[in-house]
Amino acid sequence: MIVDVSHCSEPVGWDAMTYSEAPVIVSHSNAKALTYHDRAKTDELAAAIANQGGFFGVAVVPGFLTDESFVATLEQFVDHVVHLVNVMGIDHVGVGNDKCGTGPQTGTLIEFPEGMLEDRFGTFDWSGFRPEHRVHGEYRMEDYETVRDWPNITVKLAARGFNEEEIRKLLGLNYLRVFREIVG
């Protein structure tokens, strides 16, 4: 079983590392050193996860990447990637895409991109998220509206100096390494 501490508090993350016999992951969060969010992780926890052989996926979610405006960019996403690579090393960081659409615009439901999910899962209920989670309202990604914009991530990583091997790791190979180690 993969132990994912993305949705938990910092103390629970440390407890998970204490008791897990396998590497712990953060499938989708951000660096608290750059942007405060309840679910953000400190550099200390990120480094410990790397030392244990784990993985940290940076969330492509506007409210996790900025607390100064309602519009985030992939440049801010890459800032989190670069920061965590400096803390953890290139082998432990990647994309933690937790975003399948533009977020709730009106009401509490969002339609996912056509074909993304089976008909029975065509909407996501955003109730239960508090305003400080910054997933409601006007938050949006300037250059990443849906998963169809995934190539923009690759372009931004390359523009920031990551080479082809590093980009492949960030786009999925790092996660796959941990998945194979834990699940087989």
C-alpha positions, 0 to 999 in steps of 0.5 A: 500500500502506498501511504500518501500524506497529501491531505494531512497535517504536518504532524500526521505526515511525520507519524506516517513516516515513522510507521510506514515500512515503505517510502511515503509520498506526497502525491499532490501538494506544494512547498510551504516555504513558497506559499502557505496552504493548510496542506502544504509541506515544509522543507524538513518533511520534504527532505525526510520523504526524499531520504526515505526514498519517497516522492513529492508531486507538486499540485497544479492547483492555483490556490496552492501556488499563490496566496497573493492573487486569484490567478496562478501561472505555470511559472509559479508551479515551476517555482515550486518544482525548482524549490523542491528539487533543491530540497529533495533532489531531482529523483524525488519530485514530479507533477502532482496533477490534482486538477481535472478542470477549471474548478468551481465557477458557479454552484458546487459542481464542475463538469469534467472534460468530455471523456475524462471520466465515466458517465457516472463520475461526470461531476465533482462535488466541491462542498466540504472545501473551506474558503482558505483552501482556495479552490472556490471562486475565481482562482484559475491557472493562466496557462493550464485550464485543463489537462489538455494543456499538459504540454505547457508543463513540459515547455515551462520545465524546459524553459527553466533549464531542466534537460530531457532526462530530468523532465522525464523524471518530473513528468512521471518516472520518479513516481513510477519508480516509487510505485514499482518499489511499493506495489511491484 
